[in-house]
């Protein structure tokens, strides 16, 4: 049923209005969350009216959102795990947070089965250079992603953009390179401007964002979108870090050298920097307690003898 909906949305994409494309984008990337939506909540998430949502679904052949929910429930027997409690206590809130994280992880794993995912993995593997830039509150995610990807993909760099021109990314990248842009609501102005510039220059572009970023597909087909929960004051990046981990693992497997480069990096670190192991716990050493007491007593006695009779001590 899920595949039927996805096929229907993608085949009719060009006929949708801008508002309808927003709804379609959300449905494509939040299939598992649809059973929890109403026309009002869905409209609020994508910035359209409930009437627009209803009209869009009727054009797709559904009597309304409830009919779509019934169709999708057959694909998701685990949905009873996410039933909303009637009375919310503190433990209920914690439980709902956990359930939301599980939903997010489930949705990320669903992305790995899409055509976009496969295309992005092949693009990253084939690129002669990968430039990663992230913005706003997602900045730390891009730094971490680039640092980890460097371990399996040569010539991967994180672009700071301190020069105000992103010259090392936009001028040094070619049609054989790849630019990865990462941002989540609210989006930095640089996010869209750099995306526009990379697309205009013909640089292969990957955008990792949330389902509200309806304009991302205007610049590239290589888009990975995570559903956004507008009821939360702060974005939950649990699923995002999982997405990056899965993407790096997929790139490594596609290249076929999962451990070779990592091993070479480890050897260089050992040679140039070295690793510090945790010292053994003296409390667990044989006879440590007796030796420690005797040693301490002897040291104190010696110290007293040495200092006795000296002025000022």
N, C-alpha and C positions, 0 to 999 in steps of 0.2 A: 504493500500500500504506500509506503514511504517513497519508493522508487517511482510509483505512478504519479505522485504529487510532484516530485522533483522534475520528472520528464515533462509534465504538463506546464510547469512554470517556465522551464528553460526553453521549451519549444515556442512559447507565446511571448517571450520576453520583449521582443521588438515592438509588439503591439500595445504594451503597457504604457500608461502615462507615468510621469515622474512619481506621483503619489503611489501608484500601483506597483512600481518597481521597488519602492521602499518596503511595501508590505511583502512582496515576493521575496526580497532579499532576506527579510526577517524569517519568513517561513522556511526558506532553503537552509538557513543556518541555525534554526532553533526548532527543528521538528519535534524533538523529544519534550520541549517545553510547551507545545501548543495545547495539550490537554489541560493545562493549568490556566489558560488564558480565557478572557472574555473579549467580546468585540471592543469594549471600552478600554480594557487594559492593553490589548494589542494595538489599538489606535494610538493610545498614549505613548507606547514604546517607540513607535515609528513616526509619530507626529502627524497623524491624520485623524479624521473624525470616525466614530463607530459606524456611521452610515456609509462612509467610503469603504471600510472593511467589509461590511455586509454586501455592498454592491459588487465589490471585487470577487468575493467568494461565490456569489450567484453567477457571475460571468464565467467562473471556472466550472460551474455545474453543480455547486453545492447549495442546499436549501439555506444553509447558514453555518456558523462556526461549530455548532453542536454536531452536525452531520460529518464535518471534517474530523472532529475529535473521535467520533465513533469509528470512523474508517482507520484512524491511526492507532487506536487502542489495541487492535489485533496484533500490531507489530511490537508492542511494548508491554509484556506481561509483568515487568518489574515496576509498573507505575503505582501499584498499591503501596510501595515503599514511601511514596511522596505525598500521601494523604495529609492535608492540612488539619491539625488538631482544632477542635472547636474552641477550646479554652487555652490560651497561651500563657504558660508559666515560664519561669526562667529555664527549666530543663527543656521545655518545648522550643524555646528560642534557639538554644544550643543545638537541639536536634534538627531544627529547620535549617540552620547554618550548615550542618554536616550534609544534609540532604541536598542543599544547593550546591555544595562543593562536589558531591557525587554526580549531580546532573551535569555540572561543568566538565568534569573529567570524562563522563560518558560522551558528551558532545564533541570533545576534542578527539577522542578515539574514533568517532564517526567520521571526522574530517580526514583521517588517514586512509579511508576507503574511497575518497572522491578523486575524480580526474584531475582536479586542481592540485591536490596534494602530490600526485605522481609527477605531474608536470613540473612542479616547483622543485622536487627532489632532483630530477634530471637536470634542471637548469642550474642548480647549485653545484652539482657534480661537474658539469661541463664548463662552468665559468672559469676564465683564466684569472679572475679577481672578483672577490665578493666584498662589497662595501655595505656596512650596516649603519643605519642612523635611526635613533629613537628620540622621542621628544616628550616634554612635559613630565607627567608622573610615570610614564613608561620608559624614561631614559635609562634607569638602572637595569631594566630588562634587556635592552639592546646591548649594553656593555657586557652583561653576563653572557648573552647569547653569542656575541662575537668572540669573546674570550674562550668559550667552550668549543665553538665551531673551529677555531684556529687549531685545535688539537687534532682534528681529522681532515680539515680542508686548508691546504696551503693558500697563502696570499689572501687571507681574510682580515679585514681591518674594521675597527669602529671609527666612524667619522664624527668628530666633535662639532665641526662647523664653526670653530672659533674665528676663522678668517672672514666670516660673514658671506662667503660665496660658495662654500662646499666644493671648492676647486678640486681637491684631491679625489672627490667622488664624481663630480659632473664633468671634469675635464680629462681625468686620467682613465675613466672607464670607457669601454668600447662596446660594440654590438656583441662581443664575445664575453663581456663581463656581466655582473649581476649586482643590482642595487636592492637592498632589503630595507624597507621603511616600516617602523613600528610605532604605533600610537593608539591610545584609547581615549574615550571621552574624558574631559573636553580636549579637543584636538588643538595642537599648536599650529599657528599660522604657517610655520615652516613646513609642516607635514605635507600640506596640499601643494604648496609652492614648489617644493623639491620634487614631489611626485609629477607635477606638470612638466617641470624642466627635464627630468629624466626621460619621461615619455616622449617629449618633443625631440630629444636628442637621439632617440632610438635605442636607449640603453635598456636591456631586459630588466623588468621591474617586478618585485614581489612586495605586496603590502599585507601586513599582519595587523588586524584591527578588530573592531567590534561590529556588530550587526547594524549599528546606526550609521555607519560610514557608507551611505548609499552611493557616494560619488567615486568610491575607490575603483569600481569596475569601468569607469570612464577612461581610465588610464592603462589598465592591464587586466588580463584574465587571471593572472596569478595572484589571487586574493584568498586569504584564510581569515574568516570572520568568526568571532566568538559571540554568543548571545550576551546581551547586556541586561543586568537587573537594575532597573531604575528605582526600585524600592530601597536600594542600599546607598548610603551616603558615600561609601568608599569602594573602589573597584576591588574585586577579589582576584588576585593574580595566581591563585593555586593552579587553576587549569592552564593558565598561560605558560607557567614554568614547565608543566607537563608537556604542553605542545612543543616547546623548544627542545626538550629532552628527546621526544619522539622524532622530531625533525632531524636532529643531529645524528641520532642512531640510524635513521633511514639513509642519510647521506653516507655515513660510514659503511653501511652494508652494500650500498650501490657501488661504491668505489672498490670494495673488495679488499681493503687494507685496514681492517678494523683496529689492529694492534700495532702495526709497523710504525706509523708516525707517532703514536702515543708512546711507544717504547723508546724511540729516538729522542723525543722531548724529555722523557724521564731521565735518560742517561745524561743529557746536557744539563738538566737541573742539578743532578747529583754531582756532576763535575764542576759546574760553575758556582752553584749556590749551596748544595747539600741539603740533606733532610735531618731534622732533629727528632729523635725518638723520645718518647716519654721516659723519664728516669724511673728505675725500679722503686717500688714502695718499700722503704727501709723497715716499715712495720711488719712486713710479711717475710723478711729475710730470716733464716734460721739463727736463733740466738740473738736476734736483734735487740730484744728488750733488755737482756742481761748485760750485753756488751755496752749498750747505750748508757745504762745506769752506772756501770763501773767506770766507763770512760768519762762520764760527766763528773763523777765524784773525784776521780784522779785529777782532772783538769782544774776543778775548783780548788783542791788542796794545793796543787802546784802554784796556782795563781796567788793564793794567800801567802805562801812561803816567800814568793818572789817580791811581793809588794810590802811585806811586813817591815816596819821600821823606816820606810822611805817617806820623807816629808811631802806633804801635799797630796797624798793618796790615802 
